[in-house]
Amino acid sequence: MPCSYTGLGIQLEDGQTPPGLVRKRGRPRKNWTVVSVESKSAQSPSVGPATSSSSSLISPSDQGLERTLHVPWDACDIELFFHYTNKVCDGLGPADSSLWKDRVPRLSFRCHGVLHLLLALSALHLARHDNSRREKLEERAEMHLALGLRRSSAILPTLNAENCVELYISTVLVLICSLAKKPRPGHLFLITDGSEVAWLELFRGVRVVIESVGISTIFSGELGPSSSSYGIEADQDRDAHHHDDGVNMNVAGWEDALSRVSTLISSIWDRNVKDACRNALDMLTWCFQETYGTASNPKLRADIKSSTIMAWPYCLSDDFIGHLKNKEPVPLILLVHFAVLMQALDAAWFVKGWPDHIIRGVSEMLRPELHECLQWPALQLRKAGASNPSL
């Protein structure tokens, strides 16, 4: 069955299922490390399908946390929503503009967790352009992100065809918000300070939804095609960013580079680590091949798609994430090679700086004798215009 993750846009068509697709769901999170919300707030009673029967903009499930973290909706929130619809939504990728400019905002009026996440993302974007209010805007973003995360996590135990749309869009927004907060020490995209990032749990939830109810269930109803002709296939065509041959040359030798990683994996004595790394390498190989082709059959133009690149974290196993948290060297090296693919998405404002940050962070964790394994990724980032990592 084809599965899609439009927006970040993972779409795996029939016959193109990448290797290593993980189908099991991880254990529920006990806390959210990305935002300052205590675990007890994320363990509130389960929330069923959201409704808007109340005239209040605050849904009942959010009222307790709303009183703790948030004053009544005010002019600042209206400004943030205005900024989102006029500036931010156009930078969320080349997918159908009406999805992020029209349909998702309309969804947010019914699903207030989505609304909080839209406002969080808008505040983070505005903070980058208004230094005089940066601190206050970042604080407001944290508050909205906490509320949006709480709502999203409450949906997980009661996933169904009615609320899966909210979880799907929330997951995309939480991931983008995580990147938009800019790189910080200890945060390596998939892990932060020894813990997995919050959006990975949402990724698992979305994966379960797609495998159980299908992508067509999500992209129907209020997120369905507009009468003007919107379709997932067309969305994915617009998601392709074709670059000139020079960009493709920047990743010359990726097969040799991953072959060296494969040799490293063969030397791992722990069977669990070896298997997890082998599956992750197979998936990464698929991503590189779909993007750049191979030495024997290269693509004339690099086919940069967020759907292809983000398939790697989407398909990673819980075991692999666990080995990353334990700072196992080979999983960290695989993460750095993924940063080369991530660099191709650097045109998105929320991705800028992350690939270089990842390679710097990993280089600090690895023993000096393993720094040689980072030379090829570092070279590709330099060619692509990232700052020069000191290894």
C-alpha positions as MATLAB code, in Angstrom:
seq = 'MPCSYTGLGIQLEDGQTPPGLVRKRGRPRKNWTVVSVESKSAQSPSVGPATSSSSSLISPSDQGLERTLHVPWDACDIELFFHYTNKVCDGLGPADSSLWKDRVPRLSFRCHGVLHLLLALSALHLARHDNSRREKLEERAEMHLALGLRRSSAILPTLNAENCVELYISTVLVLICSLAKKPRPGHLFLITDGSEVAWLELFRGVRVVIESVGISTIFSGELGPSSSSYGIEADQDRDAHHHDDGVNMNVAGWEDALSRVSTLISSIWDRNVKDACRNALDMLTWCFQETYGTASNPKLRADIKSSTIMAWPYCLSDDFIGHLKNKEPVPLILLVHFAVLMQALDAAWFVKGWPDHIIRGVSEMLRPELHECLQWPALQLRKAGASNPSL';
ca = [
       0.000    0.000    0.000;
       1.475    3.378   -0.901;
       2.144    5.619    2.034;
       2.628    9.341    1.991;
       3.811   12.002    4.358;
       2.874   15.106    2.432;
       4.169   18.394    3.751;
       7.398   16.843    4.770;
       6.027   14.665    2.127;
       7.056   11.066    2.594;
       5.478    9.136   -0.233;
       6.432    5.556   -0.891;
       4.671    4.326   -3.989;
       3.843    0.714   -4.791;
       6.978   -0.993   -5.968;
       9.161    1.702   -4.411;
       8.956    0.698   -0.783;
      12.365    1.508    0.683;
      14.268   -1.047    2.708;
      13.996   -1.177    6.459;
      10.436    0.135    6.820;
       9.640   -0.343   10.483;
       6.108   -1.323   11.352;
       6.194   -1.597   15.103;
       5.218    1.219   17.361;
       7.505    2.382   20.135;
       6.600    2.662   23.780;
       4.653    5.785   24.779;
       6.864    8.656   25.876;
       7.028    9.529   29.544;
       8.066   13.117   28.909;
       8.656   15.632   26.167;
      12.247   16.830   26.057;
      11.764   19.500   23.442;
       9.432   21.655   25.508;
       9.146   22.564   29.169;
       6.063   20.522   29.993;
       6.081   18.061   32.878;
       5.224   14.502   31.970;
       2.134   14.571   34.136;
       0.550   17.143   31.851;
       0.976   14.804   28.902;
      -0.782   11.995   30.743;
      -4.166   13.622   30.993;
      -7.310   11.703   30.041;
      -7.444   10.566   26.438;
      -8.968   12.933   23.944;
     -11.356   11.678   21.301;
     -12.296   13.395   18.066;
     -12.125   17.125   18.503;
     -15.278   19.173   18.233;
     -16.020   22.856   18.267;
     -19.392   22.863   19.984;
     -18.132   25.393   22.499;
     -17.993   29.047   21.554;
     -14.673   29.320   23.352;
     -11.516   29.190   21.274;
      -9.949   27.036   24.012;
     -10.923   23.386   23.845;
     -11.903   21.774   27.160;
      -8.917   19.427   27.199;
      -6.561   22.414   27.037;
      -8.182   24.620   29.660;
      -6.064   23.467   32.626;
      -2.767   23.919   30.846;
      -4.081   27.081   29.197;
      -4.594   28.668   32.620;
      -1.086   27.622   33.650;
       0.877   28.666   30.587;
      -1.209   31.028   28.519;
      -3.205   34.199   29.012;
      -6.450   34.519   27.013;
      -5.924   34.718   23.272;
      -4.760   38.261   22.599;
      -3.578   40.697   19.952;
      -0.155   39.024   19.848;
      -1.752   35.722   18.826;
      -3.802   37.492   16.162;
      -0.598   39.073   14.855;
       1.071   35.658   14.794;
      -1.808   34.125   12.861;
      -1.700   37.032   10.397;
       2.059   36.573   10.009;
       1.580   32.853    9.396;
      -1.003   33.311    6.625;
       0.958   36.110    4.924;
       4.577   34.977    5.334;
       5.190   31.619    6.974;
       2.862   29.315    5.038;
       4.541   30.141    1.741;
       7.872   28.838    3.062;
       6.692   25.410    4.171;
       7.586   23.749    0.901;
       6.409   23.680   -2.682;
       3.356   21.558   -1.974;
      -0.078   22.905   -2.914;
      -0.165   26.384   -1.383;
      -3.806   26.026   -0.408;
      -2.922   23.173    1.948;
      -0.887   25.358    4.316;
      -2.510   28.690    3.498;
      -6.147   27.667    3.598;
      -6.986   24.108    4.583;
      -4.638   23.713    7.561;
      -5.680   27.074    9.080;
      -9.326   26.033    8.719;
      -8.477   22.737   10.407;
      -6.863   24.682   13.258;
     -10.147   26.401   14.127;
     -11.556   22.989   15.000;
      -8.344   21.372   16.265;
      -6.789   23.873   18.627;
      -3.611   21.867   19.077;
      -2.886   22.575   15.406;
      -3.669   26.254   15.994;
      -1.163   26.422   18.845;
       1.489   24.838   16.632;
       0.805   27.272   13.778;
       1.251   30.158   16.196;
       4.428   28.608   17.637;
       5.946   28.299   14.170;
       4.889   31.826   13.264;
       6.471   33.201   16.453;
       9.748   31.415   15.715;
       9.790   32.800   12.175;
       8.975   36.343   13.310;
      11.635   36.143   16.040;
      14.274   35.700   13.332;
      13.233   38.981   11.729;
      12.447   41.128   14.770;
      15.402   41.249   17.143;
      13.715   43.797   19.382;
      11.058   41.237   20.346;
      13.010   38.048   19.817;
      13.064   36.903   23.445;
       9.351   37.532   23.988;
       8.450   35.863   20.709;
      10.539   32.807   21.528;
       8.831   32.576   24.924;
       5.440   32.773   23.235;
       6.537   30.081   20.794;
       7.547   27.764   23.662;
       4.163   28.260   25.286;
       2.215   27.457   22.126;
       4.485   24.525   21.314;
       3.920   23.067   24.782;
       0.159   23.292   24.360;
       0.262   21.862   20.858;
       2.455   18.970   21.944;
       0.192   18.171   24.858;
      -2.793   17.986   22.573;
      -0.968   15.848   20.009;
       0.298   13.397   22.609;
      -3.203   13.042   24.041;
      -4.479   11.877   20.644;
      -2.031    8.974   20.374;
      -3.911    6.479   22.607;
      -7.196    7.101   20.778;
      -6.168    7.278   17.127;
      -9.010    6.844   14.675;
     -10.111    7.954   11.222;
     -11.568   11.173   12.618;
      -8.629   12.515   14.621;
      -5.763   11.127   12.527;
      -5.785   14.278   10.378;
      -5.014   16.389   13.437;
      -2.153   14.117   14.469;
      -0.732   14.047   10.947;
      -0.590   17.834   10.558;
       0.554   18.302   14.158;
       3.480   15.951   13.593;
       4.665   17.902   10.577;
       4.384   21.184   12.489;
       6.153   19.867   15.599;
       9.064   18.668   13.485;
       9.323   21.995   11.659;
       9.127   23.882   14.964;
      11.912   21.723   16.361;
      14.119   22.681   13.431;
      12.985   26.310   13.463;
      14.220   26.726   17.041;
      17.717   26.613   15.533;
      20.501   24.165   16.448;
      21.632   24.193   20.051;
      24.280   22.266   21.983;
      23.336   18.652   22.618;
      20.555   18.605   19.990;
      21.384   16.377   17.022;
      18.031   16.371   15.200;
      17.004   12.886   16.376;
      18.332   13.052   19.923;
      18.796   15.835   22.412;
      20.834   15.609   25.610;
      20.664   11.825   25.625;
      16.927   11.556   24.913;
      14.970   11.169   21.711;
      13.194   14.259   20.431;
       9.458   14.632   20.980;
       8.421   14.456   17.349;
       9.736   10.890   16.971;
       6.834    9.605   19.052;
       4.437   11.499   16.799;
       6.221   10.029   13.773;
       5.442    6.575   15.119;
       1.811    7.501   15.600;
       1.523    8.800   12.051;
       3.228    5.648   10.764;
       0.614    3.528   12.490;
      -2.176    5.661   11.033;
      -0.849    5.404    7.482;
      -0.391    1.646    7.740;
      -3.838    1.072    9.243;
      -6.243    3.565    7.663;
      -4.240    4.618    4.589;
      -3.126    7.982    3.321;
      -6.406    8.502    1.444;
      -8.237    8.748    4.764;
      -6.006   11.619    5.848;
      -6.220   13.509    2.563;
      -9.975   13.486    2.320;
     -12.598   15.723    3.810;
     -11.228   19.060    4.971;
      -7.705   18.280    3.756;
      -8.962   16.796    0.518;
      -8.331   18.078   -2.999;
      -9.716   21.457   -3.911;
     -12.015   21.726   -6.884;
      -9.208   23.399   -8.795;
      -7.268   20.098   -9.025;
      -5.116   19.041   -6.162;
      -3.646   15.582   -5.860;
      -0.914   13.873   -3.911;
       0.905   12.937   -7.093;
       0.937   16.546   -8.297;
       2.009   17.585   -4.816;
       5.011   15.336   -5.038;
       5.937   16.683   -8.466;
       5.976   20.170   -7.036;
       8.012   18.856   -4.137;
      10.867   17.993   -6.508;
      13.604   20.618   -6.543;
      15.784   20.124   -9.564;
      19.252   21.564   -9.357;
      21.936   21.949  -11.944;
      24.557   19.306  -12.509;
      26.958   21.092  -10.160;
      24.867   20.178   -7.137;
      24.843   16.564   -8.232;
      28.631   16.589   -8.501;
      28.853   17.665   -4.863;
      27.829   14.185   -3.743;
      30.086   12.259   -6.090;
      31.357    9.171   -4.321;
      28.405    8.554   -2.036;
      28.501    4.840   -2.872;
      32.138    4.569   -1.796;
      31.390    6.561    1.342;
      28.502    4.298    2.363;
      30.592    1.258    1.466;
      33.127    2.379    4.059;
      30.317    2.692    6.587;
      29.196   -0.813    5.658;
      32.674   -2.095    6.487;
      32.432   -0.413    9.871;
      29.088   -2.078   10.503;
      30.583   -5.487    9.686;
      33.097   -4.984   12.478;
      30.441   -4.402   15.156;
      30.368   -7.325   17.573;
      26.973   -6.531   19.164;
      24.346   -8.209   16.991;
      21.560   -5.788   17.979;
      23.643   -2.738   17.087;
      24.850   -4.356   13.864;
      21.335   -5.241   12.668;
      19.930   -1.806   13.509;
      22.781   -0.085   11.684;
      22.492   -2.383    8.680;
      18.798   -1.560    8.292;
      19.511    2.153    8.688;
      22.270    1.943    6.065;
      19.974    0.168    3.607;
      17.416    2.938    4.019;
      20.055    5.663    3.651;
      21.377    3.985    0.488;
      17.868    4.066   -0.965;
      17.551    7.790   -0.158;
      20.866    8.654   -1.842;
      20.058    6.529   -4.881;
      16.614    8.060   -5.343;
      18.101   11.545   -5.013;
      21.317   11.328   -7.019;
      21.311    8.043   -8.877;
      24.368    5.790   -8.938;
      27.800    5.936  -10.536;
      26.649    3.541  -13.250;
      23.290    5.279  -13.708;
      23.562    8.856  -12.437;
      20.693   11.309  -12.544;
      21.469   14.238  -14.795;
      19.884   16.505  -12.230;
      19.660   15.921   -8.511;
      16.069   15.062   -7.562;
      15.779   16.795   -4.204;
      12.560   15.777   -2.487;
      11.746   16.177    1.177;
       9.601   13.057    0.744;
      12.665   10.990   -0.125;
      15.074   12.535    2.362;
      12.722   12.461    5.350;
      11.941    8.811    4.654;
      15.149    7.986    6.553;
      14.086    9.189   10.024;
      10.545    8.027    9.280;
      11.716    4.423    8.856;
      14.328    4.229   11.622;
      13.793    1.559   14.261;
      13.459    2.219   17.964;
      16.608    0.154   18.464;
      18.613    2.461   16.221;
      17.356    5.540   18.074;
      18.319    3.841   21.322;
      21.859    3.274   20.074;
      22.037    6.928   19.058;
      21.030    7.924   22.579;
      23.828    5.710   23.889;
      26.247    7.538   21.571;
      27.253    4.381   19.728;
      29.818    5.513   17.126;
      28.459    3.875   13.955;
      24.874    5.177   14.406;
      26.366    8.636   14.942;
      28.408    8.274   11.746;
      25.266    7.261    9.838;
      23.525   10.370   11.181;
      26.332   12.542    9.800;
      25.963   10.953    6.363;
      22.237   11.725    6.536;
      23.210   15.362    7.143;
      24.571   15.430    3.577;
      21.065   14.694    2.310;
      19.593   17.147    4.772;
      21.849   19.873    3.364;
      20.011   19.533    0.062;
      16.913   20.924    1.810;
      18.826   23.983    3.018;
      16.624   26.284    0.953;
      13.984   25.898    3.672;
      14.588   28.556    6.334;
      14.059   26.126    9.212;
      16.720   23.671    7.936;
      19.553   26.193    7.619;
      22.490   25.483    9.913;
      21.394   21.998   10.965;
      23.674   19.826    8.778;
      26.806   21.651    9.924;
      25.586   21.560   13.534;
      25.079   17.790   13.345;
      28.576   17.075   12.039;
      30.158   19.353   14.641;
      28.190   17.748   17.455;
      29.007   14.215   16.362;
      32.697   15.031   15.917;
      32.794   16.071   19.581;
      31.346   12.708   20.614;
      33.536   10.442   18.495;
      37.012    9.273   19.371;
      39.673   11.116   17.315;
      40.608    7.965   15.402;
      37.052    7.844   13.992;
      37.099   11.405   12.656;
      38.322   10.033    9.350;
      34.816    8.645    8.849;
      33.489   12.210    8.815;
      35.800   13.525    6.113;
      33.529   12.749    3.169;
      30.394   14.297    4.750;
      32.418   17.346    5.802;
      33.688   17.761    2.246;
      30.159   17.597    0.812;
      28.898   20.217    3.258;
      31.747   22.539    2.350;
      30.974   22.126   -1.344;
      27.306   22.813   -0.731;
      28.125   26.043    1.049;
      27.781   25.065    4.687;
      30.270   26.539    7.100;
      33.555   24.705    7.358;
      33.401   22.083   10.119;
      36.586   21.804   12.114;
      37.335   18.116   12.464;
];
